Amino acid sequence: MAKTQKFKTEVNQLMELMIHSLYSNRDIFLRELIANAADAIDKAHFASLTDEKLVQDWKIRIDIDSENRTVTVTDNGIGMNEAEVSENIGTIARSGTRAFMQMLSEQKEKAAGAPELIGQFGVGFYSAFMVAEKVELRTKKAGSDDPAVLWISKGEGSYTLDTCDKSEAGTEIKLFLKEDAEVYLDRWKLENIIHRYSDYIAYPVILPAKKVNEDKSEEWEDKVVNSRKAIWLRKPSEVTEDEYKSFYSHLSNFGGTEYLKAIHVSAEGASEFKALLFLPKTAPFNLLMPDIQKKGLQLYVKRVFITDECKELIPDYLRFVCGVVDSSDLPLNVSREILQENPHLATIAKTVVNKVLGELKRLLENDREGYEKFFAEFGRILKEGLHTDFANGEKLKDLVMYRSLNSADGKLITLDEYVKAMPESQKDIYYITGDKVESVASNPVLEYFRKQGYDVLFMTDPIDEWVMQSMFQYQKKSFKSVTKGDLELDGEKEKIEKAQEKYSALVEYLKNELGSEVSEVRFSARLTDSPCCLIVDGGALSPHMERLFRAMHQEIPESKRILELNTDHALIDALNAMVGCEERKEELSKLVHILWNQALLAEGSPLKDPAAFARSVTELLLKSVK
């Protein structure tokens, strides 16, 4: 006899939320029902291991009845009796899965392969009311003599329970669609939803299709529409290269089928998951366009698609990695669309990052040419991690590469190779930042390092300067910028002091003539060939960083330069002789400003008045010619 019962208050609230605001995409209803059906089959399959009478060909079936405006989802899983229907559908926070797993735990019979399930009828079941004005559920418990149950509701606060005729175990859910949901009577629409969300469900999902015979007659035939090929669950030795290429093409935003490396991850313990990740060969055009580039990995829970952009699974500096993570025990909150903030995600992300960085290290060690090609494409992105991921800072330092003063033919070197090649007298790791290798290589500040045989790293990626604000040491050796004034250089200290005294008049003149342009004028052991160079105080922004900020239209105060002079250069002697000579006062002023502008050009900075500089140089040339 049929009996009507009211939903619990929290169920009414949930359905109101479900129908009006919880899900952003109505297509989700089919994903939820198929996932629940797969869970129910998982239970029946597990039970069949000890009860042969339950064994059968497991499957999920979807039927469309356009005339009556219904979509029916049927499974031959574990099913439910009346008490279980009331308990699982009438109350939130109860599920057949939880009770099932509790039973196994109490009996201490939890086998290694026992399913850890989302829940045969968790809250996802209520998503049916997003598209249905009425839902009829028929279910029969597998291996039980209990009568089949009919559950009917319009989602308006109550439901009806009755017995019904159903000979086979399992569950059938019939949705009477709303008028604005008739699009789901389109077979093509349902097939697309299945491909997007449920393609890797372990059991065949059958969606009948029309078949045209040779005599032009039509008939319906069962068609399995999901691929069931979750290659991330298979051993690498069982996956063919064609399967990898096909899956990579499906996953990536990079286009094509060529990838650099496929990485399998299998984790057990506190957080169980499997993953298949790909390192691409070439960077896409939008890699440096964060607003239009997808970030994150595809996330599945027990083969059920959750999202194709789970940013919590991989950091930004590894955004070129594409792949899928399939969790066995990731908790979800009220909707599969909205992930809880929980430690499982952080644990998965940590494992994924360690695996990717480990594979990159192996690539560097075993295939130098391949790694250098990879680094040319993605190195500047990888370097972001040096500033943002302190936990993996040392691993990342082992992976970055640079051109350098001593590397032949533009060859890239690692930090480890730099340190191993350091002379015994060298204490620090030296670097210089700039726009291009050619411009930094010609900077006069490098003269001392050439003379000493010390190597200097050329950091010419725009991100390098930013990264170096937080990269202080490698293998207990400090990083030092050669354009900063805090370098302790081995040199002729006594000679510099004497020069400072000998040329004190010139030093004072230069300070007065250049005025606010300079913070200090001094002699240095930095130079061997050039008459002078410009550096900045240790805590000040470098000229390169200033240019980067201005290119981004950032208003920043200009750092005053320190003008360093070469103790042994003939020009310094000549200028010093002109100081105090009234007849050559105007000439000296022009020469000093030419020298200053020349130093600015050498460090890569723009001139305030290029035209005036050109005129002064022309006058100097004419005088020389005459």
N, C-alpha and C positions, 0 to 999 in steps of 0.2 A: 504494500500500500504506500502510495506517494506521501511524503511528508516534507513540509517546507520549514527551513531553518534560516535564521538570520546570520549574516556574517558577523564576525567579531568587529568591534569598532575600528581596530587598527587595520583590518582588511578593507573596510570601506574607505578609510583614509588612503590606503595604499592604492586602491583602484582609481580613486579620484586623481591621485598624483600620477599614476601610470598613464591614464587616458589623456590627461591635459597637459602635463609638463615634464614628466620624468624622462621620457625618451625623446630624443630630437629627431628620430627617424622611424617611421611606422614599419618599415621593412623588417625591423628587429623582431617582430612577433614570430615570424617563421623561423628565424635563427633559434629563438628561445624554445619553441615547441619541438624542433628537430633535436636540439641539445638534450631536452628532457627525455625525448624518445630514446636517444642513444644511451642515456644514463639508465633508463629502465631496461634496455637490452643488456647493458653491461651487467646489471644485477642478475638477470635471468641466465646469462651466459655463465656467470660465476657459480650460480646455484646448480647449473647443469653439470658441473664438474663432479658433483657427488650424487646427482640424480639424472640418470640417462634419459628418463622419460621427458625431460624438459628440453633435450637437444633438438634443434631445428635450424633451418636456414634463416638467420636473423636478417631483418630488413625493416625499412621505414617506407611508408607509402603515402603519397599525396594525391588526392583526387579532386578534380574541379567539376562542379555542376553549375554551369552557367544559367540554366533555366531556373533553378531554385536559389541561385546566388549563394552557393556554399563552397567552402574549401575544407577538406577533411584530411587530417594527419593521423595515420594509423601506425602503430608499432606492435610487434609480437614479443614485447619485453615482459617484465615481471608482473605488471598489472597491480590492481589494488582491490581489497574488499571494502565493504561499506564503512567500517570503522576507520580504515586508512584514508579513505576519501575525505571523510569529515575532518580527520586530524590534519591531513596534509594540505587540503585546499581551504579549509575553513579557518585556519589559524596561521598567523605569521610566525616565523622563526622555528617552524617544525618542518621536517622533511623526511621522506622515506629513507633517504641516504643516511642521515645522521643516526636514525634509529637502527638502521641496518648495520652501520659500522660499530655502533655501541654494542649491538648484539654479538658481533664477531669478537669484540674486545673482551666482553664478559665471558664468552665461551673459550677464549684464548685459542681461537681457530683461525686467526687472521693469517692467511697464506701469503707468500711473497707476492703473488699476483693479484691480491684482493683489490678490487677497484676503489679508488678514492674519488667519490663522485660529487658533482655540483649539487645534485638533488633532483629526484624524479619530478617533484612538483614543488619547486621553490617559488620565489616571487615572480620569476620570469613567466610562469603560466598566465598570470594576470595580464600580460601584455596582449593577449588575445583580444581583450576588450577595447584595444585601440582601434581595431578594424571591424570587430563583430558587435552586432546589436544583441546577439544571443549566442551562447555556447552550450552545446550538448556534448557530454563526455560519457562514453560507455567503456567500462573496464572490467576485466576479469582477472583474478589473482591466479598466477601460474602455480600448478601443483596443489591447488586447494579445491574443495568441494563447495566453497561459498558461492552463492549466486552472483551473477554479474550485476554491476551497479550502473544505474543511469543517473547522471548529475546534470541538472539544467539550471542556467542562470542568465539573466539579462544584465548582470553587473549593477543592479540597483538596490543592493542592500540585503538580498536574500537569495537562496538557492533551493532547488527541489531535489530530493533523493528518492530513488525508487529502484526496484529490481528490473532487469530487462533480459532479453534473449541475446546471448553472445556465447557461442560455443568455444571459440579459441581464446587462449590467454593473451593478454596485452591490453592496449588502450587505444581508443578511437576518439578523436576530438573533432567535432564538426562545428565550423564557424559560419554563422549566418551573417554575411557581410553587410555593413552599413552602405547606404547609397553612395557615399563619397569614397568608398573603398573598393569599388567594382574593378579597379585596375588589377586587383589581385586575382581576378578570374582569367587574366591573360596568362597563358602557360609560359610565354616568353619571359614575362615579368618574374614569375616564381622561379624559373630556371636560373635567371640572372642572380636572384637573391641567394639561391643555394650555392651557386658557383662562388659568390663573394664571401659568404659567411660559413658555409657548411661543406665546402668542397672536400675537406680532409676527414670528415666523420668516418669512423672505422667501418660503418655498415652501409650497404647500398641504399641510396635514397631513390625511390622509384617514382617517376612522374610520367603517367601514360601519355603517349603521343600518337597522332594520326599517321597511319601508314597508307600510302597509295599503292594499290596492287597493279599488276600489268594490265588488267582489264578495266583500269580506271576506277575501280571500286575502292572505298575507304574502310579502314578498320582501325581500332585502337590496339596499340601494343605497349607492353610495359617497357620503359626505357630508364636505365640507371643514369642519373644526371651528375652525380658527384664522382670525382676522380679517385678518391680514397688513397691517393698516392702521397702520403705525408713523408717525403723522402728524408726529412730531418729525424725521423724516428728509426731509420734504417742505418746499418753500419756503412761507413764510407766505402768499404769493399763491395757493397751490394748496389751502389749507385753508379750508373754509367755516366760518361762525360756528356752525352746528349741530354740526359735527365738534368744534370747540373746546369747546363747551358739554358735549357728550357725554363727551369725554375728561376734562374738568375734573371732571365729576360722578363719573367712574370713579376718578379719582386722589385727590380731596380727602376730608378728614374733616369738611369744613365743611357738607356737604349742599347740595342744589340745584345749579343749573347756572350761576348768575350769578357772574362773576369780574370783577375790575377790569381786568386786563391780562394778555395772553399774551406771553411773552418767548421768542424763539428764540435759541439759542446754537449757533454752529458754529465749532469750533476745529480748527486744523491746525498741524502742526509737531511739537514735542517730544511733545505729547500730543494725540491726535486723538479728538474726541468731539463728539456733538451732544446738545443738551438742549432741552427745552420746559418752561418754568417758568410758573407762574401766581401773580399777586398776587390774593388774595381781596378781596371787597368788605366782608365783615363778619366779625368775630371769633367763633369758636365758644365755647361755654360753658366748654370745658376748656382754653382757651389758657393760663391761668395755673395749670394743674394739671399739673406736670411728670410726675407719676407715672402719669397715665392718657392723656396726650397723646402721639401719635406724633410723632417728630422725624426729620428727614432726608428725603432724596429717594429715589425708586425708582431702582435701579441695574440697567442691562442691560449685557451685553457682547455686541456683535454681535447685538442683538435678543433675546438669551437673558436671561430674568429672573434676577437674582441675589438682590436683597433689596428690600423696600419701605420700609426704614428705615435708609438708609446715612447715619449721623450725621456721618461724616467729610467729606461733600460740602458741607455748609452749616452755618454757626455757629448756635448757640442763638438769638442775637438776631434771626435771620431764619427762625425755625421756622414762621412763618405761611406761608412760601413752600412751595408743593407743586409737584411736577413729576417729570420723568424725565431721567436722564442715561444716554446710550448710548455706551460707550467702544469704540473699535476696537482699542486696544492695551493695555488695562489688564491687567497681569500678575495672575494668580491663583495661589494656592499649591495644595496638594494637593487641596483641595475648592473648588468654586465658592461654597460657603457661607462660607468663611473667607477674607477678603481679606488679602493681604499688606500689611504696612506699607511703602509705597513712595512715591516722590516724585510718581508720576502722580496719586494721589488729592489730594495737596496742590495740585498744579498745576491740576487740575480745579476744586477748591474755590475757589482764588484767582480763576480766570476767572469762575466762577459768581457769586461775591460782587461782583466789579467790575461785572458786567453788571447785577445787580439794583440796586446802588446807583446806577449810571448811569441806569437807567430811572426810578428814584424821583426823581432830580434833574431829569430831563426832565419828569416829571409835575408836579413842583413849579413849574417854570418855565412850562409850557404850559397847565396846567389846575389853577390854584390851588384852586378849589373842590373839585375831585376829590381833590387831595392832602390838603386839610384834613380831608375826610371819612375818607380812609385813615388819616391820622395820629391822628384821634380814636379809631379802632379799634385801631391797632397801634403808636402812638407810644411807649407805655411799654415795649413789648418792644424796639423799635428802639433805645431809649436804653441798653439793656443793653450794646450794643456800644461805647459811649463808655468803658466801664470795662474791657472785655475785649478789644477789637480795636484795639490801638494803631496797627497798620499802616494801618487805614482810619479813624483817628480824625478827621482833617480832613474827609473826605467825609461822615462821620456828623454832624459839627458843622454842616455846611451843610444838613442835612435836619431837624434837630430844631426844634421850635416851642414858644413859650411865650406865655401872656398876660403883660401887664406893666402897670406903674403908669400909663403914658401911653397905652396902646392903648385906643381907644374901643370901647365896646360888646362888651368881651370878645374883641376881635379877636386872633388869633394872629399872632405875628411870628417871623421867623427871626433867628438871631444876626447874619447879614449885614445885615438891615434895622435891627437895633438899633444896630450899629456905625455905619452910614451916617447914622443920625439923632442921634448923639451930639453935644452942643455941643463947641465947640473946647476949652473949659476942662475937659471931662471926660476923665480919663485911663484909668479902669478900667471894666469891665463889672460892674454891681451886680446882686445877686440876693438874694431872700429865700425861704426854704423854709417850708412849713407844710402843714396838712391841707386847707384850702380857700381859694379865692381871696378870699372875703369876710373871712375872719379875718386873712389876711396884709395885705390892703389897708387894714385899720384899725389896724395896728400903729403905735404912736407913732414908731418908729425911722425911718419913711418921711418924717417932716415936713420934715427938712432937704432931702431929695431933691426933694420937691414944690416947695419954695421955690426951689431952684436950677434946676429944670426938667430934672433928670437922670431918666432912665427906670430902672426897677428890674424885673428879670424875676421873675415869680411862679412859683416851682417847687413845684407842689402834688401831683405824682405821688409815691407812696411811694419810688420808685427814685431820684428826683432828688438827694436828700441823699447817697445812696450814690455816685452817679455823680460828684458834685462833689468827692469826695475825690481823684479822679484827673484832673479836668478843670481845668487850670491857666490856659490861655491860648486865645484865638481872635484871629486876625489881629494877633498880637503885643500884644494887650491882656489884662491879667490879670483873672481873675474875683475879685470881692470880695463876701463876704457882709455885708449891712448890719446883721446881728445880731452880728457879731464885733467885738471891740475893737481890731482892728489897722487900722482904716480911717484914712487920713490925709485929713481933711476940711478944705476951705478954710473958714475961719471966723474968728471974732474971738478969736484966740489971746490977745491982751493982756487982752481982756474976761474970758475964762475964768480966766486967772491971778488977776485982781483978785477975781472972784467966789469963787474957791477960798480966797482970803485973807479976804475979807469974811465969808463964811459958814463959816469954819473951825470954829466952835463947833457949828454944826448938823451939819457933816460928821462931826465926832468923835462927836456924840450918836447919829447914825444908825448909825455903825459899832458902837457899844456896844449900842444897842437891838436891832439886827437880828442882831448876833453872827455866828454861823457861817453864816447865810443868805447873807451877802455877802462877796466877796473884796476889794471896794474901793467907795468912794463918791466920786464926782467930778462936776465940771460938764462940760457938753458943748455943742457947737454943733449937735448932732444934732436938738435939739427946738425947735419954734417955738410950739406950742399946748399941749402936755401938760406937766405939771409934772415928770415923770420917765419913764424907760424902763429896761428891763433888757437887758444884753448879756452876752456871754461872752468869755473870752480867745480869741485867735485860734486856738490849738491845741486848744481844748476842744470837746467835742461840743455841737452846737446843741441847744436845747430840743426841737426837732422830732425830731432823731435820738434823743434820750433817750426820747421817747415811743414811737418806732418799736421800739426795743430792748425796752422794757418790755412792749409789746404782744406781742412774741415771747417773753415770759417770760425775757428775758436779764437777769441781775443785773449792773448797772453802777453805779459810783459817781456820785452826782449832782454835776453841775458847779455850782460857786458862781458866783453872778451878780455882775456889776458894776452898781451902781445909778448911773445918770447923771441929773443934775439940770439943769433948765432955768434959765439965769441970769436970765431976764426974767419968770419966772412969779410972780404975786402970792402964790401959796400958799407958795412957798419963803420969801418975806419974812415971811409970817405965822408959819410954823413956827419960823423963826430967832428971831423976837421972843419965842417961848414958851420957848426954851431958857434954863435957869437960873431960871425962874419956878417957885418951889416950889408955889404954889397951883395951877398948871396942869400939874403933872408928870404926873398920871394921864391927863389929857385928851390931852396931847401924845403919850404912849405909844400910846393908842388910835388917834389920827390917823395916826401913823407906820405902824402895822400895817395900817390901812385902805389907806393909800397903797401899801404894799408888796404887799398882796393884789391891789389894782387893777392894779398893774404886771404881776403874774403872769398875771392874766386877759387883759391886753392882748397878752402874748406867746403866749397859747394854752395855758399850763400849768395844771394842776389845783391847787386850794388844798388845803393840808394839813387845814384845819378850816373848811369852808364855812359850817357853822352859826354858828361864832363870828364870822365875817366878816359874816354876815347880821344878827346881833344888833347888832354895832357900827354898821353902816350904819343900822339902824332907830333906834338911840339918836341918831345924828347927825341923822336926819330929824326926829325928835321935837323935838330941841333947836332945829332950824331953824324948825320950825312955831311953837313957843312964842315 
